[in-house]
Amino acid sequence: MIEDKKYILSVIIPTRNRETYAYMSVMHILQTTDDDVQVVIQDNSDTNSLINKFENNEFRNRIKYNYSEGVLSFVDNFSKGVEGADGEYICMIGDDDGINPEIVEVVRWAKENGIEAITPEIRLNYIWPNTGISYYKNDNGNLMIVNFNLEARFYDTKKELQKLLDSGGQNYLKYNLVKIYHGIVRKSAMDKVKQVTGRYFGGLSPDIYSSVALSLVIDKVLKIDYPLTIPGVCRKSGAGHSSTGRHHGKLEDAPQLVGHTNYQWSSLVPRFYSVETLWADSALAGFVEMQKDDFVKKFNVSTLSAYCFYNYKEFDEFTEINYNQYCAARKINLIGKKSKLLKGYLVGPLKDLFNRGYNKLTRKKDAVEKFEGIETIDGAEKILSQYLKRKSLSAAIMIEKLNRLNK
């Protein structure tokens, strides 16, 4: 392996005991990109047998493999991945995900124009075969592509962080924040986070933690409506568990706690684990560890409580205890307590419900295309490539728009 090679992009893949998926994801990236792209495999599996699959591989010199024994937390596995990256820019994906090979062209443009962070819209999703998700008629490998229009805009990250706080830390992907997970960011920005916090990631959900932390050190993020990665879902993934109803429970049973000792759960978040509470806790951890207590004071506990009451009635006791303690500590009277919670419902889960219905009614019939019988992530990327050609879309056209925007 060439140790002193300088890469423009490192694609980081943390993995644990999903050797088959990880191997296919890595090979897909190596086969569709050039020598400017490095793949960093951060492996915390029970054995290091994954690397044997790459022995005598023609792309071996572009692989950075690190094996960590013992059980690491998600956070530590992500952090070690960043530590091993040699690229000027980094992008992190899961071991069941893929990329649009055009990502390299966009990163080159970012370097030439001094752009610190690019957040692409998520416009497609690949479901591996035999995942157990009932959304599709046949569980044989499904790809969904939502139309996109190549829009591009710079956003003030601090204003977007305020929106996240107003939402109680929910639906963070709809805000225009910096992302390393399925996003692009200069590694030097991640280094700034580590200088303040002592580590690259924290909380229990490293993707939202890093979005908060990076958005605190980067003032502007470029959002583009063009897919550069392919999110995947396999049966063993967290998204797969969530879709099949296996992603909430007692806090002490949270799989995200594995590898953590004496983790300090936020006092502003009900003590059970779910997508909503993990997002809220990890977002708050990002603000706290970046020493931004002024942001923490603006966190909307009422909206978070509304989401918890609405979605997890079996944990009403935990939500009620947490909300009562919050209101008591701030001397919020009964009327104020109820009115804030009502507003939380209106701007939180009820607004989401309305938006989902509205979007479904107004979405054009041809806005979504679905494909099935796709066995691997490589096959999903080929379908995407064909889709782009058919629609006369490309990264080159996207970059033309970016050049006009960046004048």
ABEGO torsion letter per residue (X at the ends): XBAABBBABBBBBBBBGBAAAAAAAAAAAAAABBAABBBBBBBABABAAAAAAABGBAAAAABBBBBBBEBBBAAAAAAAAAAABABABBBBBBAABBBBAAAAAAAAAAAAAGBABBBBBBABBBBBBGAGBAABABBAGBBBBBBBAGBBBBBBAAAAAAAAAAAGGBGAAABBBBBABGBBBBAAAAAAAAAAAGBABBEABAAAAAAAAAAAABABBBBBBBBABBBBBBAABAAAAAAAGAABEBAAABAAABGBBGBBBBAABBBBBBAAAAAAAAAAAAAAAAGBAAAAAABBAAAAAAAAAAABAAAAAAAAAAAAAAAAAAGBBAAAAAAAAAAAAAABAAAAAAAAAAAAAABBAAABBBBBGBABAAAAAAAAAAAAAAAGBBAAAAAAAAAAAAX
